[in-house]
Amino acid sequence: MELAKTAKKRWVPELLENGDTVKQLLARSRYLLFKREVNWTPSQSHRAELLFGLYPDLEQAYKLSQGLSIILSTSKDRIVAFKKLAIWYNQVEAAGFKSFNTISRTIQNNYQTILNYFTNRSTNASAESFNAKIKAFRSQFRGVRNVKFFLFRLAKIYA
């Protein structure tokens, strides 16, 4: 763009084989990176092929994120999941992406708690949801003056 500007010529972006510019390719590839590869449409598959050809690091990051998703959704046994998480953790370290450091540290520090999910496939989502309801209820009345009456009302509404 700068060369065209200094030469006082009109800048024409390079078009890829699917008709997108590189900027359009990046913008339009956003949603395919949230999906699994098996759920891509044919045009998304072609776009991903172009994207990963231009940006191989993006392909590696996509495969790492999908690998973690597959571990969490398909593993049934705690020991198998532990082994798969350890292999995934080693792959993240080998890749050297700084953006994966937070999740890998979280897994490393809380692996026992994370592995509890594979025992009976339960999470604390219901407790978190109920806690959010209590906070919303409390903020609706701008605090609590009488704790006994607040607990009574809470029990009557949510029990």
ZIVENLIN-V323661 format. One line per field, one symbol per residue. ss: DSSP state (H for helix, E for strand, C for the rest). phi: phi as a letter, one per 40 degrees, with the letter a starting at -180 (. if undefined). burial: I if it has 9 or more other ideal C-beta (glycine too) atoms within 8 Angstrom, else O. A space follows every 10 residues. Layout:
# ZIVENLIN-V323661
ss=???
phi=???
burial=???
This chain:
# ZIVENLIN-V323661
ss=CHHHHHCCCC CCCCECCCCC EHHHHHHHCC CHHHCCHHHC CHHHHHHHHH HHHHCHHHHH HHHHHHHHHH HHHHCCCHHH HHHHHHHHHH HHHHHCCHHH HHHHHHHHHC HHHHHHHHHH CCCCHHHHHH HHHHHHHHHH CCCCCCHHHH HHHHHHHHC
phi=.ccccccfbc cbccccccgc ccccdccccd cccccccccc cdcccccccc ccccbccccc cccccccccc cccbcbbccc cccccccccc cccccgcccc cccccccccb ccccccdccb fbbccccccc cccccccccc bfhbcbcccc cccccccbc
burial=OOOIOOOOOO OOOOOIOIOI IIOOIIOIIO OIOOIOOOOI OOOIIIIIOI IIOOOOOIII IIOIOIIIIO IOOOIOOOOI IIOIIOOIIO IIOOIOIOOI OOIIOOIOOO IOOIIOIIOO OOOOOOOOOI OOIIOOIIOO OOOOOOOOOI OOOIOOOOO
